[in-house]
Amino acid sequence: MFSLYSRLLAFLTGGSLLVVFAVILIGALMRYLLGTSIQWGEEVAKYAMIYGVMFGMTLCYLHNSHIRFTFLESLTPKQHHRWIYLTHDVIALAAGVILIWSGYDFVAKRGALMATGVNLPMYWFQSAMVVGGVCLSIAAVVKIVRHFTHPEQGE
């Protein structure tokens, strides 16, 4: 489960980065070679980047490669670290739920607006907060379950 979810997040993060790269490349080539630009290019690249950040944030959290403070770990004995990591994961789960709730509230209030460049409702793009919250919550649940099923792996 952990490996499958990790691969899915890596694929989605890489896919978002590929979309950003391709759209900016095509836009630049069209601008300099044909003298015209794609109207929706910057907007699609911006929204793909936001989705990529949400997927990448979750992937970094899942693999413990995110920025964190280790001050508390250095002050406590090794046998207490498992509980510190579990507390981190519960906080991440709460943050994911808050992100889902606030993202949903944001989409409910402003999602009916139309994106001018791509002529799509903004909820397609504003839903990135909800998607990021769901991804983070799933990752936190996976890590919490791993604390109890694989306690020897530590964090």
N, C-alpha and C positions, 0 to 999 in steps of 0.2 A: 504494500500500500504506500509506504513512504517513498520508495523508489519510483513507483508509477506516478505519484503526485508530483514528485520532484522533476521528473522528465517532462510532464505536462506543463509545469510552470516554466521550465527552461525553454520548451518549444514556443510557448506563448510570448515569453519575453523576447526571444530571438526573432519571432515572427513580427512582433511590434517594431523592433529595431530595423528589420528588413523593410517594412512598409515605410518607415521614416526615411531610410536611406534611398529607397527606390523613388519615392515621390519627390524628394529634394533633387536627386540626380536628374530625373526626367524633367522637372521644372527648370533646372539650370541649363540643361542641354537645349530645351525648347527656347528658352530666353536668349541664349547666345547664338544658337545656330539658325533658328527660325524667326527670331525677333518677336515672338509672342510667348505668353506664359499660360499655364493652366490656372484657371481661376480658383479652383478648389485645393490646390497643392499645399499651401501653407497651413490651411485649416486641418486637412487630413493628417498632415505630418504632426501637427501640434497634438491632436487627439490621440494619434497612435503612440506618441511619446508618453502621454498621461497613462494610457493603458499599460504601456511597457513598464512604467515606474511602479504601478500597482502590482504587476506580476513579478517584477524583479525584487521589490520589497519583500514580498512573501517568500520568494526563493532564497533570498539572503537570510531571512529569519529562520527558515526551515533548516538551513545548513550552518547556522550560528556564525555567519560571516558579516553580520550587521554590526554597526557601531554600538558599543555598550560600555558601561562602566563596570570594572571588575574590582572596585575598591572593597565592596562587601565580601567578595570571595576571598580576597587576600587577608582579611581580618578573621575569618572563621575557619574552623577545622574542616578538613576534606569531607568528613562524613555528613556535614551540614549542607554541602554544596547542592546535593540533590534537591533539597527543599527550597533552596534559593532559586534553582532553575525551574522548579515546579511553580513557584510564585511568579517568576517572569512569564511563564507560559499562561498562567491564569490572567495576568495583566494584559498579555497580548490578545487573549480571547475577548476580554472586556473591551479592549481598543477596537477589535474587529467588529464587535456588535455595535459599538458606538458609531463606527464608520458606516456600517450598514444603515443604521437608523438616520444619521445625519444626511447620508447620501440620498436615501429614499425621500426624506423631507425636502431636500434641495430639488430633486427631480419632480416631486409633486407640485412644488411651487413654480418652478421655472422650466419644466420640461416641454411645455407646449410651444415654446419659442422656436423659430426656425433658424437653422444655421444658414447664413447667407451664402457662403461659398459652395456648399454641397447640397443645399436645398433639402435638408433632412431635419426632422425634429431634433431639438437639442438633447432630448432624453437618451438618444443613442450614445452620446458622448458624455453626458453628465452621469450616466449610470456607471462610469468607471469607479466612482467612489463605492457604490454598492458592490460591484464585482470585486474590488480590492478588499473590502471588508469581509465578503464571503470567503475569498481565498485565504485571508489572514486567519479567520476563524477556523476554517478547516485545518490549516497548518497547526494552529494552536491545539486543537483537539487531537490531531495526530501525535503531536509531541507530548501532550498530557498522557495519552494512552501508552505511549512508549516508555514513559517514566515508570509505569506499573508493570508493563509486560517485558521490558528490557532494562531493568534497573542498573545492570552492570555497564551500560553504555554511557552513564552519566548524563550529560546534557544532550 
